[in-house]
Amino acid sequence: MDIETDTLLKVILVLVVVWLALEVLEAFVDVLQFILVPLPKLLGVAIIILIVLYLLDRL
């Protein structure tokens, strides 16, 4: 089995591009997770504020 140099370089290039894409995706997911962690607490506070405003007839 004889693999040409160009073919081997293309395979390595594709593997490096996939590796870099996965690194970027991991960084994006980390940022997204950092943003979405406090979301349930903020949503709960927003619901409490809406209920209080409704009860005070301010809504």
Stockholm file with secondary structure:
# STOCKHOLM 1.0

chainA/1-59         MDIETDTLLKVILVLVVVWLALEVLEAFVDVLQFILVPLPKLLGVAIIILIVLYLLDRL
#=GR chainA/1-59 SS CCCCHHHHHHHHHHHHHHHHHHHHHHHHHHHHHHHHTTHHHHHHHHHHHHHHHHHTTCC
#=GC SS_cons        CCCCHHHHHHHHHHHHHHHHHHHHHHHHHHHHHHHHTTHHHHHHHHHHHHHHHHHTTCC
//
